[in-house]
Amino acid sequence: MGELKDPRAIPYLVPMADHSDWQMRFRVADALGHFDGVDVLAALRRLASDSEAQVAERAQASLASIAP
């Protein structure tokens, strides 16, 4: 739903930012890059400092794509 840019996905994606599997966090960071909003930005900021470098880099790129 993130790739479809359907905002109904946001309440399902944001909690997944804390998932134990780094690959899931990576996909969430990628999907959230299609949206904006307070919850989305907060989740991406958390993911931008993820211990897994790939997740952090994807979140940083997603933030850059939605931040002015």
C-alpha positions in Angstrom: 0.0 0.0 0.0 2.9 2.3 0.5 4.0 2.0 -3.1 0.4 2.7 -4.1 0.6 5.8 -2.0 -2.6 4.9 -0.2 -2.6 6.9 3.0 -4.7 4.2 4.7 -1.4 2.3 5.0 0.1 4.8 7.4 -1.5 3.4 10.6 -0.2 0.0 9.6 3.3 1.0 8.5 4.3 3.3 11.4 4.1 0.6 14.1 6.2 -1.7 11.9 9.1 0.7 12.2 9.9 -1.1 15.5 9.8 -4.6 14.0 12.6 -7.0 15.0 13.5 -8.0 11.5 15.7 -5.4 9.8 14.4 -6.3 6.4 10.9 -5.4 7.5 12.2 -2.1 8.9 13.9 -1.5 5.5 10.7 -2.0 3.6 8.8 0.2 6.0 11.4 3.0 5.6 11.0 2.7 1.8 7.2 2.7 2.0 7.0 5.6 4.4 8.9 7.7 1.9 5.7 8.0 -0.2 3.9 9.9 2.6 4.3 12.8 4.9 2.9 13.8 8.2 3.9 14.0 11.9 3.7 10.2 12.5 5.5 9.4 9.3 8.4 11.8 9.9 8.8 10.6 13.5 9.0 6.9 12.4 11.5 7.8 9.6 13.7 9.8 12.0 13.8 6.8 14.3 14.7 4.5 11.4 17.3 7.0 10.2 19.4 6.1 13.3 18.7 2.3 13.0 21.6 0.0 14.0 21.3 -1.7 10.6 23.1 0.6 8.1 20.8 -0.3 5.2 17.7 0.6 7.2 19.2 3.9 8.3 20.3 4.8 4.8 16.9 4.0 3.3 15.2 6.1 6.0 17.5 9.0 5.4 16.8 8.8 1.7 13.1 8.7 2.4 13.3 11.7 4.7 15.2 13.6 2.0 12.5 12.8 -0.6 9.7 14.3 1.5 11.4 17.0 3.5 11.6 20.5 1.9 
